[in-house]
Amino acid sequence: MLDLYKNIKERRLALKMSQDTLAELTGYKDRSSIAKIEKGDVDISESKIRDFAKALKTTPQELMGWDEPEKPTTIAAHFDGDEYTPEELDEIKAFAEFVKSKRK
């Protein structure tokens, strides 16, 4: 079974969403269509993958299993003369996380 079908089911379950709800959100008549998709019995088109991603609050890439884990990033900076307190460094780190969170 492709990662796509497994990921659809895992994401649906993580969101505590029923097959009926997912069917409704993606334009299918009933849960039997979703069950067939989750088993890998039915292929879905690219446009349907996008519909599933939207309904499951994720990206098509994540559903397909194409997203690679993030690699740790090191940012080096030089500040002339100014020393930062541990609290200020925490605030700088929090801001960096905020900027990163806006990517998706």
Stockholm file with secondary structure:
# STOCKHOLM 1.0

chainA/1-104         MLDLYKNIKERRLALKMSQDTLAELTGYKDRSSIAKIEKGDVDISESKIRDFAKALKTTPQELMGWDEPEKPTTIAAHFDGDEYTPEELDEIKAFAEFVKSKRK
#=GR chainA/1-104 SS CCHHHHHHHHHHHHTTCCHHHHHHHHTCSSHHHHHHHHHTSSCCCHHHHHHHHHHTTSCHHHHHTCCCCCCCCCCCCCCSSCCCCHHHHHHHHHHHHHHHHTTC
#=GC SS_cons         CCHHHHHHHHHHHHTTCCHHHHHHHHTCSSHHHHHHHHHTSSCCCHHHHHHHHHHTTSCHHHHHTCCCCCCCCCCCCCCSSCCCCHHHHHHHHHHHHHHHHTTC
//
